[in-house]
């Protein structure tokens, strides 16, 4: 083989370009190999497979042969160079080339993205505060109310009272825009929770104070970014009628309520279990807040360029998650898809922060030589199985089937990094009473 000329251009911290010049002798050898392969498979009248002359093959397969040769050469030299140089590309290469020319060296370029090389700074000796969150009686009452909400019943309002916040109203409505009433603005027996913010801003508020059976006309301006373009930013007049008012009734928190649960023998058992759950949750919140504070410091200490492909990948994950949550809440597929796509630009800043955080933590793990072995993953899965009463082998199979072992490996590496940073940090404890209270 003749020597191949290869140059590397650093376009930015995350963008690289490789320039290749392949000697004609190597190109010719590959081209001949391609023609031999084509000849074995070609079915040409008057010739047995593998016996058609080269000139005849060129008449029928020249374009295919040259395309296959170019593809083979690019794949061979591009991937070999990445391996030889220890380069990890995180995007598909953008290839430029001008085709094959007889007796002429073949040149092509490959542009691609890599993760930025970072020497992480400022992760030892961090000065940071950590909240010690004390669960209060108010926290307990709030959680018990949430449990009661799960067993609430809907009861029709019998007394002659007005619509209030948290009521469930059944209504008919017809919206008019420019003298027309499209089907999208009509509904019969539509159930709406007042205060849920499920409707256009300003709609629910105008129902408060109405009576059962009352009719009313209201005007509402649709948001500028409303998913149906023909309504976006437009003022619509609605004629509506209240058909029914219901309210949610919560069960009393008494010994009778405990019969809903097999695991509790008394009200005290329930309260003790809820309190223990809140205390565990408060520790998780405290740790999550500490890690967020650490991450904010690391982001300030380490300037890093975000590879566009990683940014787009993270935005895609966030859009997919938004779509999933919207459809789970009952929204139709098309509307959920349209809304999630429109969130693309709004997700950019948060996605960039997530990618930067990932790259910084990864660079610290590499610098400190943190490694997660397969045995560490298996132990973690075993701990999860024991904690949640799951079968270990079934849980392990689920992780392997869903291809989640790599993401779990990444999580465990990040945990090692945070544990290391906390061990070497100057942490000042601060007291906080209540799950939602300000730090004292």
Secondary structure in CASP SS format (residue, H / E / C, confidence):
PFRMAT SS
TARGET T0000
AUTHOR 0000-0000-0000
METHOD secondary structure of the structure
MODEL  1
X C 1.00
X C 1.00
X C 1.00
X C 1.00
X E 1.00
X E 1.00
X E 1.00
X E 1.00
X E 1.00
X E 1.00
X C 1.00
X C 1.00
X C 1.00
X C 1.00
X E 1.00
X E 1.00
X E 1.00
X E 1.00
X E 1.00
X E 1.00
X E 1.00
X E 1.00
X C 1.00
X H 1.00
X H 1.00
X H 1.00
X H 1.00
X H 1.00
X H 1.00
X H 1.00
X H 1.00
X H 1.00
X H 1.00
X H 1.00
X H 1.00
X H 1.00
X H 1.00
X H 1.00
X H 1.00
X H 1.00
X H 1.00
X C 1.00
X C 1.00
X C 1.00
X C 1.00
X C 1.00
X C 1.00
X C 1.00
X C 1.00
X C 1.00
X C 1.00
X C 1.00
X C 1.00
X H 1.00
X H 1.00
X H 1.00
X H 1.00
X H 1.00
X H 1.00
X H 1.00
X H 1.00
X H 1.00
X H 1.00
X H 1.00
X H 1.00
X H 1.00
X H 1.00
X H 1.00
X H 1.00
X H 1.00
X H 1.00
X H 1.00
X H 1.00
X H 1.00
X H 1.00
X H 1.00
X H 1.00
X H 1.00
X H 1.00
X H 1.00
X H 1.00
X H 1.00
X H 1.00
X H 1.00
X H 1.00
X C 1.00
X C 1.00
X C 1.00
X E 1.00
X C 1.00
X C 1.00
X C 1.00
X C 1.00
X E 1.00
X E 1.00
X E 1.00
X E 1.00
X C 1.00
X C 1.00
X C 1.00
X C 1.00
X C 1.00
X C 1.00
X C 1.00
X C 1.00
X E 1.00
X E 1.00
X E 1.00
X E 1.00
X E 1.00
X E 1.00
X E 1.00
X E 1.00
X E 1.00
X C 1.00
X C 1.00
X C 1.00
X C 1.00
X C 1.00
X C 1.00
X C 1.00
X C 1.00
X C 1.00
X C 1.00
X C 1.00
X C 1.00
X E 1.00
X E 1.00
X E 1.00
X E 1.00
X E 1.00
X E 1.00
X E 1.00
X E 1.00
X C 1.00
X C 1.00
X H 1.00
X H 1.00
X H 1.00
X H 1.00
X H 1.00
X H 1.00
X H 1.00
X H 1.00
X H 1.00
X H 1.00
X H 1.00
X H 1.00
X H 1.00
X H 1.00
X C 1.00
X C 1.00
X E 1.00
X E 1.00
X E 1.00
X E 1.00
X C 1.00
X C 1.00
X C 1.00
X C 1.00
X C 1.00
X C 1.00
X C 1.00
X C 1.00
X C 1.00
X C 1.00
X C 1.00
X E 1.00
X E 1.00
X E 1.00
X E 1.00
X E 1.00
X E 1.00
X E 1.00
X E 1.00
X E 1.00
X E 1.00
X C 1.00
X C 1.00
X E 1.00
X C 1.00
X C 1.00
X H 1.00
X H 1.00
X H 1.00
X E 1.00
X E 1.00
X E 1.00
X E 1.00
X E 1.00
X E 1.00
X E 1.00
X E 1.00
X C 1.00
X C 1.00
X C 1.00
X C 1.00
X C 1.00
X C 1.00
X C 1.00
X C 1.00
X C 1.00
X C 1.00
X H 1.00
X H 1.00
X H 1.00
X C 1.00
X C 1.00
X C 1.00
X C 1.00
X C 1.00
X C 1.00
X C 1.00
X C 1.00
X E 1.00
X E 1.00
X E 1.00
X E 1.00
X E 1.00
X E 1.00
X E 1.00
X C 1.00
X C 1.00
X C 1.00
X C 1.00
X C 1.00
X C 1.00
X C 1.00
X C 1.00
X C 1.00
X C 1.00
X C 1.00
X C 1.00
X C 1.00
X E 1.00
X E 1.00
X E 1.00
X E 1.00
X E 1.00
X E 1.00
X E 1.00
X E 1.00
X E 1.00
X E 1.00
X E 1.00
X E 1.00
X E 1.00
X E 1.00
X E 1.00
X C 1.00
X C 1.00
X C 1.00
X C 1.00
X C 1.00
X C 1.00
X C 1.00
X H 1.00
X H 1.00
X H 1.00
X H 1.00
X C 1.00
X C 1.00
X C 1.00
X C 1.00
X C 1.00
X C 1.00
X H 1.00
X H 1.00
X H 1.00
X H 1.00
X H 1.00
X H 1.00
X H 1.00
X H 1.00
X H 1.00
X H 1.00
X H 1.00
X H 1.00
X H 1.00
X H 1.00
X H 1.00
X H 1.00
X H 1.00
X H 1.00
X H 1.00
X H 1.00
X H 1.00
X H 1.00
X H 1.00
X H 1.00
X H 1.00
X H 1.00
X H 1.00
X H 1.00
X H 1.00
X H 1.00
X H 1.00
X H 1.00
X H 1.00
X H 1.00
X H 1.00
X C 1.00
X C 1.00
X C 1.00
X C 1.00
X C 1.00
X C 1.00
X H 1.00
X H 1.00
X H 1.00
X H 1.00
X H 1.00
X H 1.00
X H 1.00
X H 1.00
X H 1.00
X H 1.00
X H 1.00
X H 1.00
X H 1.00
X H 1.00
X H 1.00
X H 1.00
X H 1.00
X H 1.00
X H 1.00
X H 1.00
X H 1.00
X C 1.00
X C 1.00
X C 1.00
X C 1.00
X H 1.00
X H 1.00
X H 1.00
X H 1.00
X H 1.00
X H 1.00
X H 1.00
X H 1.00
X H 1.00
X H 1.00
X C 1.00
X C 1.00
X H 1.00
X H 1.00
X H 1.00
X H 1.00
X H 1.00
X H 1.00
X H 1.00
X H 1.00
X H 1.00
X H 1.00
X H 1.00
X H 1.00
X H 1.00
X H 1.00
X H 1.00
X H 1.00
X H 1.00
X H 1.00
X H 1.00
X H 1.00
X H 1.00
X H 1.00
X H 1.00
X C 1.00
X C 1.00
X C 1.00
X C 1.00
X C 1.00
X C 1.00
X H 1.00
X H 1.00
X H 1.00
X H 1.00
X H 1.00
X H 1.00
X H 1.00
X H 1.00
X H 1.00
X H 1.00
X H 1.00
X H 1.00
X H 1.00
X H 1.00
X H 1.00
X C 1.00
X C 1.00
X C 1.00
X H 1.00
X H 1.00
X H 1.00
X H 1.00
X H 1.00
X H 1.00
X H 1.00
X H 1.00
X H 1.00
X H 1.00
X C 1.00
X C 1.00
X C 1.00
X H 1.00
X H 1.00
X H 1.00
X H 1.00
X H 1.00
X H 1.00
X H 1.00
X H 1.00
X H 1.00
X H 1.00
X H 1.00
X H 1.00
X H 1.00
X H 1.00
X H 1.00
X H 1.00
X H 1.00
X H 1.00
X H 1.00
X C 1.00
X C 1.00
X E 1.00
X E 1.00
X E 1.00
X E 1.00
X E 1.00
X E 1.00
X E 1.00
X E 1.00
X C 1.00
X C 1.00
X C 1.00
X C 1.00
X C 1.00
X C 1.00
X C 1.00
END
